[in-house]
Amino acid sequence: MAGADGRPRNDGYSTLARQAREGIVDAHSLPDVPAGAYMLKIGMYDASTQARFAVSAADGAVLPDGILPLGTIAIP
């Protein structure tokens, strides 16, 4: 398991400035990992309380733990 935290755009964009339906492109580097298939997941949390924000799927279902799965990637 690996992870990376930080405000979008290399800490250059506050999530408080985000507009409804605005897409934000953000890149994070992760440590070297062995070859294999890995599930990518994202989530957001309140930095002062560490509480995760609720996340809903496209069908409106609330996702557990405030985590949105993005899909699987393969590392050769």
C-alpha positions, -999 to 999 in steps of 0.1 A, spaced: 0 0 0 13 35 -9 -2 69 -6 4 106 -11 -14 136 5 -14 172 -6 -35 200 -19 -41 199 -57 -16 212 -82 14 207 -60 -2 226 -31 -9 255 -55 -47 253 -55 -70 254 -25 -99 230 -26 -119 259 -11 -116 276 -45 -130 247 -64 -162 253 -83 -191 228 -87 -184 203 -115 -148 216 -119 -123 189 -128 -89 193 -112 -59 175 -127 -33 166 -101 -3 144 -102 14 125 -73 45 104 -73 44 71 -54 74 50 -42 87 22 -64 64 -8 -61 68 -44 -73 52 -55 -106 16 -63 -103 -20 -49 -105 -29 -21 -82 -63 -4 -74 -61 34 -75 -83 51 -49 -88 88 -39 -105 106 -10 -106 140 6 -105 150 42 -107 180 64 -71 188 73 -79 202 107 -100 172 119 -87 144 96 -124 134 90 -130 121 55 -157 137 34 -185 115 22 -183 103 -14 -212 91 -36 -210 69 -67 -227 80 -100 -258 61 -89 -260 81 -56 -248 52 -34 -226 64 -5 -192 48 -8 -176 33 23 -149 53 42 -152 82 18 -130 65 -8 -136 66 -45 -120 37 -65 -106 50 -98 -97 17 -114 -68 -8 -116 -34 -1 -132 -7 -27 -141 29 -21 -132 51 -43 -154 
